[in-house]
């Protein structure tokens, strides 16, 4: 291994440590961003078994974004430009969105979500792109199967939801995160029956509730890892 290769290897490990990420967490984030870097592959990169260039442009860009490194610093450190082939086989820089780091909050805890990263409900970090990011957004992890209706794009345990806390006005068939009084934080779909609003689970095994029994936290506008705008 050359001295330059060893420097890149040590730099990659340092970047991951700075983000306080395990290798399996990088694996999951890369899958969410659409270009998976497996834990095994990342381990081989960090041990110098595989060269960084073997990642290719798309996966290299995903790793750069996860580690919050600018394209300029990446190129200076590695000597590799992050590029993707065009239809004419020329090379152009991939679009690079700004990086946003948003705490992921568990849904099981009672009480309203908080942004204090020392709170025990903070269970990880999400990196929404510019098109998905909203100021003051919340990212919540689904706990349970109350919104799993069996469809391929249904909400499942462990999925992540982007929530706009400024949008609390109930709309037909939209999904909201609500605080049920005395029963913690849950995800519900708003439906209007006659003149009355009700909050339903997509899983019919769960009973609906009235909005006056809950406090609206915000509307779910994006569903990960399905990549579905709601």
C-alpha positions as CSV (number, residue, x, y, z in Angstrom):
1,X,0.0,0.0,0.0
2,X,1.4,3.4,-1.0
3,X,1.7,6.2,1.6
4,X,-1.0,8.2,-0.4
5,X,-3.4,5.2,-0.2
6,X,-2.9,4.9,3.5
7,X,-3.7,8.6,4.0
8,X,-7.0,8.2,2.1
9,X,-7.8,5.1,4.2
10,X,-7.1,6.9,7.5
11,X,-9.1,9.9,6.2
12,X,-12.2,7.8,5.5
13,X,-12.1,6.3,8.9
14,X,-11.7,9.8,10.5
15,X,-14.6,11.1,8.5
16,X,-16.9,8.3,9.7
17,X,-15.8,8.8,13.3
18,X,-16.4,12.5,13.1
19,X,-20.0,11.8,12.0
20,X,-20.3,9.3,14.8
21,X,-21.5,6.6,12.4
22,X,-21.0,2.9,12.5
23,X,-20.3,1.0,9.2
24,X,-23.7,-0.5,9.2
25,X,-25.3,3.0,9.7
26,X,-23.4,4.2,6.6
27,X,-24.7,1.2,4.8
28,X,-28.3,2.1,5.7
29,X,-27.9,5.8,4.8
30,X,-26.4,5.0,1.4
31,X,-29.4,2.7,0.7
32,X,-31.7,5.5,1.6
33,X,-29.9,7.8,-0.8
34,X,-30.2,5.3,-3.6
35,X,-26.7,4.0,-4.1
36,X,-25.8,1.4,-1.5
37,X,-22.3,1.0,-0.1
38,X,-22.5,-2.3,1.9
39,X,-20.9,-2.6,5.3
40,X,-18.5,-5.2,3.9
41,X,-17.5,-3.0,1.0
42,X,-16.9,0.0,3.3
43,X,-14.8,-2.2,5.6
44,X,-12.6,-3.2,2.6
45,X,-12.2,0.5,1.7
46,X,-11.2,1.4,5.2
47,X,-8.7,-1.5,5.3
48,X,-7.2,-0.6,2.0
49,X,-8.3,-3.9,0.3
50,X,-10.3,-2.0,-2.3
51,X,-9.3,1.3,-3.8
52,X,-11.7,4.2,-3.3
53,X,-12.0,4.7,-7.1
54,X,-13.7,1.2,-7.3
55,X,-16.8,2.9,-5.8
56,X,-17.6,4.7,-9.0
57,X,-19.0,8.2,-9.3
58,X,-22.5,7.7,-8.0
59,X,-21.6,5.8,-4.8
60,X,-18.6,8.0,-4.2
61,X,-20.9,11.1,-4.3
62,X,-23.3,9.4,-1.8
63,X,-20.4,8.7,0.6
64,X,-19.2,12.2,0.3
65,X,-22.6,13.6,1.2
66,X,-23.0,11.2,4.2
67,X,-19.6,12.4,5.5
68,X,-20.4,16.1,4.8
69,X,-17.4,16.7,2.5
70,X,-17.4,19.3,-0.2
71,X,-16.7,18.1,-3.8
72,X,-13.6,20.4,-3.7
73,X,-12.2,18.9,-0.5
74,X,-13.0,15.4,-1.8
75,X,-11.0,15.9,-5.0
76,X,-8.1,17.6,-3.2
77,X,-7.9,14.7,-0.6
78,X,-8.4,11.8,-3.0
79,X,-7.4,13.1,-6.4
80,X,-10.7,11.8,-7.7
81,X,-13.5,13.9,-9.2
82,X,-17.0,12.9,-8.6
83,X,-18.5,12.5,-12.1
84,X,-21.1,10.5,-13.9
85,X,-21.2,9.6,-17.6
86,X,-23.6,11.4,-19.9
87,X,-25.3,9.9,-22.9
88,X,-22.4,11.1,-25.0
89,X,-19.9,9.3,-22.6
90,X,-18.4,12.7,-21.6
91,X,-17.9,13.5,-17.9
92,X,-19.9,16.1,-15.9
93,X,-20.1,16.8,-12.2
94,X,-23.1,15.3,-10.5
95,X,-25.6,17.8,-9.0
96,X,-24.7,18.2,-5.4
97,X,-27.4,19.3,-3.0
98,X,-26.6,21.1,0.2
99,X,-26.3,18.8,3.2
100,X,-28.8,19.0,6.0
101,X,-28.5,17.1,9.2
102,X,-31.8,16.4,11.0
103,X,-32.2,14.4,14.2
104,X,-34.4,11.3,14.0
105,X,-36.8,11.0,16.9
106,X,-38.5,7.8,18.0
107,X,-42.3,7.8,17.8
108,X,-42.8,5.5,20.8
109,X,-42.0,8.1,23.5
110,X,-44.8,10.1,25.1
111,X,-44.7,13.9,24.8
112,X,-44.0,16.2,21.9
113,X,-40.8,15.8,19.8
114,X,-37.8,17.8,20.8
115,X,-34.6,18.8,19.0
116,X,-32.2,18.4,21.8
117,X,-29.7,15.8,20.6
118,X,-29.0,14.7,24.1
119,X,-32.6,13.6,24.6
120,X,-32.8,9.8,24.8
121,X,-35.4,9.8,22.0
122,X,-32.8,11.0,19.5
123,X,-32.0,7.7,17.7
124,X,-30.0,8.8,14.7
125,X,-29.6,11.3,11.9
126,X,-31.1,11.8,8.5
127,X,-29.6,13.7,5.6
128,X,-32.5,15.1,3.5
129,X,-31.6,16.6,0.1
130,X,-32.6,20.2,-0.7
131,X,-35.8,19.1,-2.4
132,X,-36.9,17.2,0.7
133,X,-35.6,19.6,3.4
134,X,-37.9,22.1,5.1
135,X,-36.8,24.5,7.9
136,X,-37.9,23.2,11.3
137,X,-38.8,19.8,9.8
138,X,-39.0,16.8,12.1
139,X,-37.8,13.3,11.1
140,X,-39.6,10.6,13.0
141,X,-39.0,6.8,12.9
142,X,-42.1,4.6,12.7
143,X,-42.6,2.3,15.7
144,X,-45.2,-0.4,15.1
145,X,-47.5,-1.5,12.3
146,X,-50.6,0.7,12.7
147,X,-50.0,2.4,9.3
148,X,-49.1,-0.8,7.4
149,X,-52.0,-1.7,5.2
150,X,-50.2,-4.4,3.4
151,X,-49.5,-2.4,0.3
152,X,-46.0,-2.3,-1.2
153,X,-45.6,1.4,-0.3
154,X,-47.3,1.2,3.1
155,X,-45.6,2.5,6.2
156,X,-43.7,-0.1,8.1
157,X,-41.9,-0.4,11.4
158,X,-38.5,1.4,11.1
159,X,-39.5,3.7,8.2
160,X,-38.7,7.3,8.5
161,X,-41.2,10.2,8.0
162,X,-40.5,13.9,7.3
163,X,-42.9,16.1,9.1
164,X,-43.8,19.7,8.6
165,X,-44.7,21.1,12.1
166,X,-46.0,24.4,10.5
167,X,-48.7,22.5,8.6
168,X,-51.3,21.5,11.2
169,X,-54.6,22.2,9.3
170,X,-56.4,18.9,8.7
171,X,-56.8,17.9,5.0
172,X,-58.7,15.0,3.6
173,X,-56.6,11.8,3.3
174,X,-53.4,13.5,4.5
175,X,-51.2,11.9,7.1
176,X,-50.3,13.6,10.4
177,X,-48.2,12.9,13.4
178,X,-50.3,13.5,16.5
179,X,-49.9,13.4,20.3
180,X,-52.7,11.3,21.7
181,X,-53.4,12.6,25.2
182,X,-52.0,10.1,27.6
183,X,-51.0,7.7,24.8
184,X,-47.9,9.2,23.2
185,X,-47.0,10.0,19.6
186,X,-48.7,8.2,16.7
187,X,-49.2,8.5,13.0
188,X,-52.8,8.9,11.7
189,X,-54.6,9.6,8.4
190,X,-57.3,12.4,8.5
191,X,-60.7,11.6,7.1
192,X,-63.8,13.6,7.1
193,X,-67.1,11.7,7.7
194,X,-70.0,14.0,7.2
195,X,-69.2,17.1,9.2
196,X,-66.8,15.4,11.6
197,X,-63.1,14.8,11.3
198,X,-61.6,11.4,12.4
199,X,-58.0,10.2,12.6
200,X,-57.6,6.7,11.1
201,X,-54.8,4.1,11.1
202,X,-54.2,2.5,7.7
203,X,-54.2,-0.9,9.5
204,X,-57.8,-1.6,10.2
205,X,-56.9,-3.5,13.3
206,X,-56.6,-0.2,15.0
207,X,-59.5,2.0,16.1
208,X,-59.9,5.6,14.9
209,X,-59.8,8.5,17.2
210,X,-61.2,12.0,17.3
211,X,-59.0,15.1,16.7
212,X,-60.2,16.6,20.0
213,X,-58.5,13.7,21.8
214,X,-55.1,14.6,20.2
215,X,-52.7,17.5,19.5
216,X,-51.6,17.8,16.0
217,X,-47.8,17.9,15.7
218,X,-47.5,18.3,12.0
219,X,-48.2,16.8,8.6
220,X,-46.2,14.0,7.1
221,X,-44.9,15.2,3.7
222,X,-42.3,12.6,2.8
223,X,-41.9,8.8,3.4
224,X,-38.5,7.2,3.6
225,X,-37.2,4.7,2.4
226,X,-40.0,4.5,-0.2
227,X,-39.0,8.0,-1.5
228,X,-42.6,8.9,-1.7
229,X,-43.9,12.5,-1.4
230,X,-47.3,12.6,0.4
